[in-house]
Amino acid sequence: MDAALAGLIGALGGSVIGAGGAWGAALVAFRGARYQADRQVAGAHEQWLRQVRRETYAGYLAQVRSAYDLATATTRGLRWNPTPSLPSAVELRQVIHEVREAYTRVELEAPRRIRTEGYELMAAVTAVLLKIDDWIDEVPSTASRESIEALQHAIGRKIADLAELCAADIHDE
């Protein structure tokens, strides 16, 4: 009887140890699966955020480049054509509105440095287009035109710099 009782106690002890080991293994497996799931969710969120920023940055840069091209074509026309074809005030205001609207998306999605650079770029483009709007009713002086051309040159550099910042943000550099 003592041998039977010892066997029973041994069997119960072994089953308790086995159950504890199985429970521990299940806990380790659960935590590993949970960690993996959390990493996948974080990775998916990071990918989604990069995609949203890519679309936002591309839209903003496209709008700014379009405005820059319009301004450049206008100032070149003023330089080389005695009777240049200036854009209408409505067209200029529409371009300004589109650039500002594109910037609002940058304002919501971008980190501070890109928002700051984007705002400065928007302000510079707006200033050039408003100056061109002033020229619709008058012929600009050579000094006025040259100051705008200098600002346009700076805008070209700002566009390139902002594009680099945006690419670095998207690629986590």
N, C-alpha and C positions, 0 to 999 in steps of 0.2 A: 504494500500500500504506500509506503514511503517512496518507493521508486515511481509509482504511478503519479503520486502527488508532485514529486520533483519533475517528472516529465510534463505534467500539466502546467506547472508553473513555468518551466522552460519554454513550453510551446506558447503560452500567453505572453511571456517576456519577448520571445522572438517575433511574435505577431505585432506587439506594440512597437518594437524597434523597426520592424519592416514597414509598418504603417507610418511611423515617424519619418523614416527615410523616403518613402513614397511621397508623403506630404511635403517634405523639404525639396525633393526633386521637382514636384509640381509647382511649388512656390518659385523656385529658380527659373523654371521654364516660363511661368507666367510673367515674372519680372523681365525676363529677356524679351518675350513677345511684346510686352508693354513698351519697353525701351525702343524696340524696333518700330512699333507703330507710331510712337511719339516722334521718332526721327523721320519717318516717312511723312507724317503730317507737317512737321517743320520744313522739310525739303519741298513739299508741294506748295506750302505757303510762300517760301522764298522764291520758288519758280514763278508763281502767280504774281508776286510783287515785282519781280524783274520784268515780266511781260507787260504789266500795267505801266511801269515806268518807261519801258522801251517805247510803247505806243505814245505815251504822253510826251516824251522827249522828242520823238520823231515828228509828231504833229506840231509841236512848238517850233522846232528848228525849221521845218518846212514853211510854216507861216512867216517866220522871221526872214528866211532867205527870199521868199516871194516878195515881201515888202522891200527888202534890200535891193533886189533886182529891179523893182519898179523905180525906186529912188535913183539907182545908178543909171538906168536908161534915161530917166528924166534929166538928170544933171549932165549926162553926156550929150543929150539932145540940145540942151541949152548952150553947151560949149561949142558944138560943131554946126548947129543949125540956126540960121538967123531968125527963123519963125518956127520954133519948136512946137511940137504937139504935147501939151501938158495934160496930165490926167485930170479928170473932173474932181471937184471938191467932194462929190458924193462917193466917187471911187476911192479917194484917199481916206475918207472917214470910214468907209467899209473895211479897208485894209487895216487901219488902226484898230477898229473894233475886233477884227479877226485875230490880230496879234495879241490884243489884251485878253480875249476869250481863251486863246490857247495858253496864255500865261497862267490863267486861273487854275487850269488843270495841273500845271507845274507846281503852283503854289500849294496844292493839296497833296501831291504825291512825292515831291522831291525833298531831299535833305536840305538843311539850311544854306549851305554854300551854293548849291545849284539854284535855289530860290533867289538868293541874293544876286548872283551873276545873271540869272534870267531876267530879274527885275531891271537891272541896270541896262541890259540889252534892249528890253522892251521900251524903256524910257528914251534911250538913244534913237531907236527906230521911230518912235512916236515924234520926237523932236524934229527929225529930218523930214518926216512926212508933213508935219504941221508947217514947217518952213516952206516946203514945196507948195502947200496949200496957199500960203501967203503970196507966192509968186504967180498964182493964177491970174490975179488982177494987175500985176505989175511985172516989169522986167527986172530980174534980180541984178544987183551990182556984181561986179567981178569979185570983190572981196567977200560978199555974202555967199556967192556960189562956191568960192574956194574954201570958205570955212565949213560949208556943208560937205564938200568933197573930202575934206580932212576928217570930218566926223564919220563919213561913210567908210573911209579906209579903216578907222578904228573899229567900226561896227563889224567889218569883215573879219578882223582879228578876234573880236569878242565872240563871233559866231563859231569860229574854229576852236577857241578856248573852251566855250561852253560844250561843244560837241565832244571834246576830249573828256571833260568832267562827267558828262552824261554816260559816255562809254565806260569810264572807270567805275561809275556807280553801278551800272548794270552788270559788269563783270567782276564786281567785288575786288577791285584792285586798290 
